[in-house]
């Protein structure tokens, strides 16, 4: 669950460049990441506190407003991602699943909202490119007519034959001459619009792919956390659904020197969640994270022969 970067749309000539969106504050996210390594449950609560009560409004008036909205929504998705990670490491699998589901639903809505302005700007540039292509073709047509008129006039270099001049005007009228001049004055813009249309189309298509991939990006985390919950349910059946006994078994299995520390801590935190009355589990977590030391085993009591009459 990671945020995908959306490209800023280029729109020279026809539309002003959208201003760069202000990035979401990175400091709170960095603090949560740091806290996650020490206390994932506290990190989860901190991440949840950053989630807005309601989604920011999505302004799809145009691509500039849409880009700002995508940035704002993307910031919320980042918080969901942090909450998902923290919940998973804290052993709160159900909350992790909830965070991923909410993020996926928001990503789907984000994609649906963005389609309207993205397709609108694509349509604008399609029209600009089409008109520019026609204009360039018209320039070539008028240049051809102009050359024909010049060729006719060349047959009467002294310009004494009115019929020759009339024929030249018939081939290339003053109105067409003015039209060609106007078109040539904008020839650079026409060529730019064709080039820019390809750029914008490419960016729009790429952004839509990014949004689609972002939605699909939640499939794997949801599958993984779903499998973890299912596997746990299967394991619990072996303990007849007794979470206390199951938590104790997890504690014993992890031991004091696990080879996979990260997953060992996740397993212990999950066990502590399933049986909050077990005081040995949080102590073992503290030992493995360096916050406490393992108490030395108590020496066995010596068995002696009891004196008669004592």
RALIN-V326740 format. One record per run of one state. SS is the DSSP state (alpha for helix, beta for strand, coil for the rest). FROM is the first residue (numbers start at 1). TO is the last residue. Records with the same first field share a line. If there is no record, write none. Layout:
SS = FROM-TO + FROM-TO
This chain:
coil = 1-25 + 39-39 + 51-62 + 90-92 + 157-161 + 172-173 + 186-186 + 239-242 + 255-260 + 275-278 + 289-310
alpha = 26-38 + 40-50 + 63-89 + 93-156 + 162-171 + 174-185 + 187-238 + 243-254 + 261-274 + 279-288
